[in-house]
Amino acid sequence: MKFSGSNVLVTGASRGIGAEIAKTLAQFGLKVWINYRSKADAAENIKNEIEANGGKAAIIKADVTNEDEFTAAIKTIIDSDGELSYLVNNAGITRDKLALRMSVEDFTDVINANLTSAFIGCKTALKVMGKKRFGSIVNISSIVGEMGNPGQVNYSASKGGLNAMTKSFAKEAAARGIRYNAVTPGFIQTDMTNELKDEIKVEYEKNIPLSRFGQPSEIADAVAFLLSDYSSYITGEILKVNGGLYV
């Protein structure tokens, strides 16, 4: 994989899919800025693992739902490296419950964490990357943003909005040479899905044409492709990585 830029910020990179994305991008020679909000030890572990494998990494704490903190973090990166080449908006939360039991706070908390934070990142990236007319942003969405899911009205809304926002940013930023794309994972083997009972996993797998859950590395590889020069003529794309569950 070829990259013309030199560094990347991955939000929510201290665990799960975000951590895998950080480690994968470091393998391609990028300096990875590992963003975290509260899990400092986990972020430090990811940094140490990257460096032990010959990669470059730095840690940056910020609540990315807070505009001042997020923009300050990006300023810190630019002050350090002189640029920001790539951004992965991965940070997000869930507050799952049926809509009749879902409070407005449950709804807005998820919207702020999953959609508003990505808007701040996308907007700030457009501003700073526009100065050198180069950059690539990948937003981590979800299959439920395309097909919906019971008990996830808030999460589905946040990810559906993220897909539409990605396309709109792509159209606004294309003239400046900046690309925006999104990845929509299906069921991925993470700590969250590991908590599911085996019989529930089997039922889910019956509906997946490839008959298995995906691996975090398969999401990370898709992200790397969309960031890289190999996808230089791709923008506004919503890439499904779901084993054929929703096509």
N, C-alpha and C positions, 0 to 999 in steps of 0.2 A: 504494500500500500504506500502511495506517495503523498506527502504533505508538503505544501509550499510554506505553511506557517510553522511557528516554533512552539507555541504553547496553547493550553486549553484549560478552561475552568469547567469543572463538573460539580453542579450543585447536588447536595444530598449524597455525597460520595463516600461516606464513612461506612456504609454497609450495603448489602444486597446488590441489586443491579447497578447502582451507582458506583460501588466499589469495583465491580468487575469491569465497568466501562473505564474507570480510571487506570486500572492495571493494564488493560488491553491497549489503551492509547499510549501509555508509557512505553510499551514494547515497540511501538512504531517510532520512538525517538522524540515524542513530544514531552515538554515539561508540563506536568499535570498539577494543577492547583486543586487540592481536595477541599471542597467546602463542607462544613458541618455546622450544626446549630448547637447541639448539646452533648454529643458523644466524642469528646476530645481523645479519649484513649483509643477508640476504634479508628478515628482518623489517623492517629499517630501510627497505629499498626499497619494501616494501608500504606502510608508513606514509607515506613521501614521496609515493608515487603517490596515495594517498587524499587527502592534504592538498593536493596540486597540483590535484586536481579539486574542491576546496572542502569536503572532508569532514573529520571529526574522528577522530583515531586516537592511540593510545598503545601502547607496547610493554611487555610484561611477560614476563620470563624465569621459567620454572618447569618442572621435570620433573614432569608431572602424574601419573606413577605413584607419586610420593612424596606421601603425605598431608600432611605438614607443609608442603612447598613449594606444593602446590596450594591448600591452605586459606589459607596466608599470602598468596598471590597474590590470592585473592578478598578478603581483608581489606584489602590495599593498594588495590584498586579501590573498595571501600566507603569507606575513609578518604579517598580522593580525590574521589569523586563522590557519596557519601552513599547509594548504592544499587547494586544489580546487578539489572537488569531482565530480561536474557536471557542464556542460555548455549548455546553450540554445542559439544558434545563431538565434536571431529573428529580429534584426535590418534590415531595408530595406526601399526603396523608390520606387515610380513610376514616370515615365515621359512619360505618354501615348500620342501617336499620330501615325498616319499612317506612315509606313516606308518611303514613298517618302518625307515626311515632317520632318522626324527624323534626327537630326544632329548627327554627330559622338560624340559630347559632351553629347547629350541626352543618347546615347547608353552607353558610357563609364561611365557616372555618375551612372547609374543604375547597371552596372556590378560591379563597385567598391563598391557600398553600399551593394549590395545583395550577391555578390559572393566572391569578394576579401576579404571583412571583415570576412566572414565565414571561408575562407581559413586561415587567420591570427589566428582566434580563434581556429580552428581545429588543426593547426600546433603547436601552443603554448600549447594547452591542452595536446597534445600527449607528448610533451617534459616534462611538469611538472607532469602529471598524471603517466607517465611511470616510475617515480622514485619509486612509491609505487605500481605500476602494478594494478591500479584500477581507473576506471572512466567511465563516460558515457556522450556522447554528442548527442544532438538532434538539427538538423537544421530545421528551419521552411521554407519550400518550398511553392509550390503552385500548384494547379491543372493545371495552364497554362504552367507549366514546363513539363507537360506530354502531353497535348493536343494542346498547342498553342492557340493564341487568336489574332484577328485583333486589331491593334492599340497598341499591346504590344510585339513587336518584341524584344525589349531590356529586358523587364521583363521576357518574356518567356525564352530567352536565359540564363538569370541569374539563373532562377530557374531550368531549365533543366540541366545546368552545376552544380548546387548545388546537384541535385540528383546523378549525375554521380560521383561527387567528394566525396559524402558521402560513396558511395560503395567502392571507391578506398581507402579512409582512413580506412574504416572498415577492409579491407584486410591487410593493412599495420600494423594496431594497434592490431589486434586480439591476436598476440603472447604475447603482453604486458598486456593482460587482459582489454583492453579499447574498449568500444563499440561505434559505430557511427550509428545513424539512422536518418531518416527524416520524417516529417509529411507534407502532401500536402493538405492543406485546400481547400475546394471549396468556395461557396458563404457563407460568415459568416456575421452575423448581427453586424456591427461595425459602427463607425461614418461615414466611407466612404460609406457604402451601405445604411445608413440611409438617405443620400442625394439623392438617386435615387427616381424618381417619382413612385408612387404606381403602375401605369399601367405597368411600366418597370419591377418592382419586380414581378408582377403577371406573366408576360411573362417568366421571368427567372425561376420562380417556376414551371411552366408547364413542364420544361425540367428536373426537379429534381425528381427522383423516390419517395423520401420521402416528396416531395411537400412543402418544406420549406427551408429557409436559416438556416444554423447552428448557434449555439451560441458559443461565445468565450470560455465558460466553457467546451464545448465539445472538443475543440482543446487542452485546458489546461489538461484535463483528459488524452487525448492520449499521450501528452508529459510526464506527470507524470508516466504513465505506462511504456513508453520506457526508461525513466531514472531509474526506480525502479528495485529492485531485482526480481520482477515478470516477467521481460523480460530478465533475465540473459543469456538466450540462443538465444537471437535475436540480430543480428548485420547486418548492410548493408541493412536494410529494409526501403522501402519507403512506409509509411503507409498512405493510402488514407482516408481522413475524409471529404467526399463531398456529403453525402446523396444519393450516387449511380449515381451521374451525369456523372462520368467517371470511368468505371470499367475495 
